[in-house]
């Protein structure tokens, strides 16, 4: 099923926008488009690549070009030959991948340069040493074991159906290059200190020298902090998503960025209730679950406009938060949330070996929570898999840290590969104390972190105060099913309550908020996350169809129904 953007896809102009809006340079060479492609049982580089594929769409997606699909343990091979533009190389050439599922090895001009494990996080490699002149032969070898091992895979399943989706593999986010001088800015860490109206800035730099913040009289050494007092504090919020511009220079290297002043916390309101706060005031996170799947591109949105459509439609509906569920997006998605004003709860993609039904399903009915040091029970017996989880968690936080929109980290969901939550929370806090944490969304609560998190689908939700005094969030609910004929992935039907007519569907949606969410909000509920933004494969519980062609309830109607300020 093609989305409106997939239908108009130009294979010579695929996702050309600058992929990293918070760290921009003038140097930019986009490598999306037609690549040579083959599938091989051998790890040795093929001599022939008989097919072509449209990068960055995975082989399993409709937009990739109907290529041969890999069998289990096959190697996926990509190759592209091109020449660097005249004058492009300023000293070093950096190659960037938005995401490759799951294990990638990069070759340049026949030399093996780099390997990366983790299907959702971005990675980069300096390819300068492999270059000789401007001619480049770039090859990528990919292995994807989906759920046959402990690797992170999110909602992908070799046996798709219901809440588990068709697996995909290979390159699925933008591939691009930039060139920098020998002395260059490697990265930024932007830390807003809201109460002090100040910005803390760290710059990682290759080569010695001072860093200059343009427009300010500030120079400092890379690797040391700089605190900048703001002349005027303009808070960021969903209602007023104000962004400050930021320009950094190290030697001849210059990068453009932006930041926002906002503060996330859990505090007591005037009635003594623990609530989620934004900028020192209670803020009800009125949100939706957002899986980020597309009927034609699968994990990959067919265009930048498609990303904007999802966020803007959610905002037009009156939602101020999206829970990015078991997936990372391209950095452009977070940029659009930053500039449009959308809070984000960021899930860590799940992994681990086969899940025990008693671990991931029984708590929905029994309410029994297990200690998450039972590695076998949670599919986490492999020590290598647990350590890889931390490696990818670090990569995720480093990649997304500077995004103002991210309000909460969600390391585990419904026991899917959950383990050592307290250690995980301490790890996150060691990297980021500026955001809240929902350590176990749904169940297997270990009595830690900032919130008590509930998933309620099969019975009416009634607010209960947390016995440990944490803020209470309803991190999943609803899931009402309504089929729109001609816009469905299959004849199968998954949802938590089914409504045949549009009128009955809208009525049930209205009653859900009126009878359950509003009373709970008044009693102390801090957040509500409706399932979900769009249909995904057999799941027909989205407010938008999977192909993004039909909005099931008019945004103005949804906004009138869900508004807590009426």
LINMO-V132756 format. One record per pair of residues at least 6 apart in sequence whose ideal C-beta (glycine too) atoms are under 6 Angstrom apart, sorted by sequence separation. I is the first residue (numbers start at 1). J is the second residue. If there is no record, write none. Layout:
{{I & J} {I & J}}
This chain:
{{18 & 24} {40 & 46} {57 & 63} {70 & 76} {145 & 151} {147 & 153} {160 & 166} {220 & 226} {236 & 242} {268 & 274} {269 & 275} {296 & 302} {301 & 307} {375 & 381} {380 & 386} {400 & 406} {412 & 418} {466 & 472} {499 & 505} {57 & 64} {106 & 113} {116 & 123} {146 & 153} {157 & 164} {192 & 199} {212 & 219} {248 & 255} {275 & 282} {276 & 283} {294 & 301} {337 & 344} {535 & 542} {544 & 551} {38 & 46} {59 & 67} {106 & 114} {203 & 211} {218 & 226} {234 & 242} {266 & 274} {314 & 322} {534 & 542} {156 & 165} {191 & 200} {210 & 219} {211 & 220} {247 & 256} {276 & 285} {428 & 437} {439 & 448} {499 & 508} {532 & 541} {533 & 542} {543 & 552} {18 & 28} {54 & 64} {59 & 69} {105 & 115} {146 & 156} {147 & 157} {155 & 165} {267 & 277} {439 & 449} {531 & 541} {532 & 542} {534 & 544} {535 & 545} {543 & 553} {38 & 49} {53 & 64} {54 & 65} {114 & 125} {147 & 158} {156 & 167} {210 & 221} {211 & 222} {246 & 257} {517 & 528} {535 & 546} {53 & 65} {104 & 116} {113 & 125} {146 & 158} {246 & 258} {265 & 277} {425 & 437} {437 & 449} {441 & 453} {36 & 49} {189 & 202} {245 & 258} {246 & 259} {269 & 282} {411 & 424} {437 & 450} {438 & 451} {442 & 455} {16 & 30} {37 & 51} {53 & 67} {103 & 117} {425 & 439} {436 & 450} {452 & 466} {481 & 495} {188 & 203} {243 & 258} {244 & 259} {438 & 453} {37 & 53} {51 & 67} {263 & 279} {461 & 477} {479 & 495} {15 & 32} {102 & 119} {113 & 130} {187 & 204} {205 & 222} {243 & 260} {262 & 279} {479 & 496} {480 & 497} {481 & 498} {482 & 499} {14 & 32} {34 & 52} {35 & 53} {101 & 119} {186 & 204} {359 & 377} {421 & 439} {452 & 470} {14 & 33} {106 & 125} {108 & 127} {111 & 130} {203 & 222} {359 & 378} {409 & 428} {421 & 440} {451 & 470} {35 & 55} {185 & 205} {186 & 206} {322 & 342} {324 & 344} {451 & 471} {452 & 472} {453 & 473} {454 & 474} {99 & 120} {109 & 130} {146 & 167} {326 & 347} {356 & 377} {447 & 468} {455 & 476} {456 & 477} {108 & 130} {184 & 206} {321 & 343} {322 & 344} {323 & 345} {324 & 346} {325 & 347} {451 & 473} {453 & 475} {457 & 479} {32 & 55} {202 & 225} {320 & 343} {324 & 347} {326 & 349} {425 & 448} {482 & 505} {32 & 56} {98 & 122} {183 & 207} {236 & 260} {326 & 350} {355 & 379} {425 & 449} {144 & 169} {182 & 207} {200 & 225} {201 & 226} {236 & 261} {311 & 336} {421 & 446} {97 & 123} {183 & 209} {235 & 261} {236 & 262} {288 & 314} {307 & 333} {311 & 337} {353 & 379} {409 & 435} {418 & 444} {422 & 448} {200 & 227} {352 & 379} {408 & 435} {96 & 124} {109 & 137} {142 & 170} {233 & 261} {308 & 336} {352 & 380} {408 & 436} {409 & 437} {410 & 438} {412 & 440} {413 & 441} {414 & 442} {480 & 508} {39 & 68} {198 & 227} {199 & 228} {307 & 336} {311 & 340} {415 & 444} {37 & 67} {49 & 79} {94 & 124} {95 & 125} {108 & 138} {408 & 438} {39 & 70} {46 & 77} {198 & 229} {288 & 319} {311 & 342} {410 & 441} {43 & 75} {94 & 126} {95 & 127} {107 & 139} {287 & 319} {290 & 322} {41 & 74} {197 & 230} {214 & 247} {286 & 319} {386 & 419} {92 & 126} {93 & 127} {106 & 140} {286 & 320} {287 & 321} {288 & 322} {289 & 323} {290 & 324} {291 & 325} {397 & 431} {441 & 475} {39 & 74} {40 & 75} {93 & 128} {292 & 327} {397 & 432} {92 & 128} {104 & 140} {105 & 141} {197 & 233} {285 & 321} {287 & 323} {289 & 325} {39 & 76} {40 & 77} {212 & 249} {292 & 329} {380 & 417} {104 & 142} {379 & 417} {38 & 77} {211 & 250} {380 & 419} {457 & 496} {103 & 143} {378 & 418} {37 & 78} {209 & 250} {378 & 419} {100 & 142} {102 & 144} {209 & 251} {11 & 54} {35 & 78} {36 & 79} {101 & 144} {521 & 564} {235 & 279} {375 & 419} {494 & 538} {35 & 80} {205 & 250} {348 & 393} {494 & 539} {495 & 540} {372 & 418} {492 & 538} {495 & 541} {372 & 419} {493 & 540} {506 & 553} {489 & 537} {490 & 538} {513 & 561} {102 & 151} {372 & 421} {513 & 562} {84 & 134} {83 & 134} {510 & 561} {83 & 135} {478 & 530} {479 & 531} {472 & 525} {473 & 526} {476 & 529} {478 & 531} {82 & 136} {360 & 414} {473 & 527} {474 & 528} {475 & 529} {360 & 415} {461 & 516} {471 & 526} {476 & 531} {81 & 137} {359 & 415} {360 & 416} {460 & 516} {6 & 63} {463 & 520} {483 & 540} {489 & 546} {80 & 138} {285 & 343} {487 & 545} {481 & 540} {79 & 139} {346 & 406} {463 & 523} {481 & 541} {487 & 547} {344 & 405} {480 & 541} {484 & 545} {78 & 140} {344 & 406} {463 & 525} {479 & 541} {487 & 549} {342 & 405} {345 & 408} {346 & 409} {347 & 410} {348 & 411} {487 & 550} {77 & 141} {343 & 407} {185 & 250} {345 & 410} {352 & 417} {75 & 141} {76 & 142} {338 & 404} {350 & 416} {351 & 417} {484 & 550} {194 & 261} {338 & 405} {350 & 417} {101 & 169} {183 & 251} {185 & 253} {337 & 405} {184 & 253} {188 & 257} {190 & 259} {192 & 261} {194 & 263} {334 & 403} {185 & 255} {482 & 552} {100 & 171} {101 & 172} {181 & 252} {334 & 405} {181 & 253} {372 & 444} {99 & 172} {180 & 253} {99 & 173} {369 & 443} {370 & 444} {98 & 173} {369 & 444} {98 & 174} {369 & 445} {97 & 175} {19 & 98} {96 & 176} {363 & 443} {95 & 177} {238 & 320} {94 & 178} {93 & 179} {92 & 180} {90 & 179} {89 & 179} {91 & 181} {88 & 179} {90 & 181} {91 & 182} {76 & 170} {241 & 339} {70 & 169} {241 & 341} {238 & 341} {60 & 168} {58 & 168} {58 & 169} {59 & 170} {58 & 170} {58 & 172} {56 & 171} {55 & 171} {56 & 172} {56 & 173} {56 & 174} {172 & 299} {172 & 300} {168 & 298} {168 & 299} {32 & 174} {262 & 404} {264 & 407} {31 & 175} {260 & 404} {31 & 176} {30 & 176} {29 & 177} {28 & 178} {27 & 178} {27 & 179} {25 & 178} {19 & 174} {19 & 176} {173 & 330} {15 & 174} {236 & 404} {266 & 436} {155 & 326} {264 & 435} {154 & 326} {264 & 436} {154 & 327} {266 & 450} {154 & 349} {276 & 471} {275 & 471} {152 & 349} {274 & 471} {152 & 351} {151 & 351} {150 & 351} {150 & 352} {150 & 353} {266 & 471} {323 & 529} {120 & 328} {190 & 402} {120 & 349} {25 & 255} {23 & 255} {24 & 256} {98 & 330} {150 & 382} {63 & 296} {23 & 257} {62 & 296} {63 & 297} {22 & 257} {150 & 385} {61 & 297} {61 & 298} {284 & 521} {317 & 555} {316 & 555} {57 & 297} {58 & 298} {152 & 392} {289 & 529} {317 & 558} {318 & 559} {285 & 527} {287 & 529} {288 & 530} {289 & 531} {317 & 559} {57 & 300} {289 & 532} {290 & 533} {293 & 536} {56 & 300} {318 & 562} {288 & 533} {291 & 536} {318 & 563} {276 & 526} {273 & 524} {275 & 526} {295 & 546} {295 & 547} {121 & 392} {118 & 392} {121 & 395} {121 & 396} {286 & 562} {122 & 399} {284 & 564} {17 & 304} {6 & 296} {3 & 296} {9 & 302} {1 & 295} {2 & 296} {6 & 302} {5 & 302} {5 & 303} {3 & 302} {5 & 305} {5 & 306} {20 & 331} {21 & 335} {162 & 494} {165 & 537} {22 & 402} {3 & 547} {3 & 548} {1 & 547}}
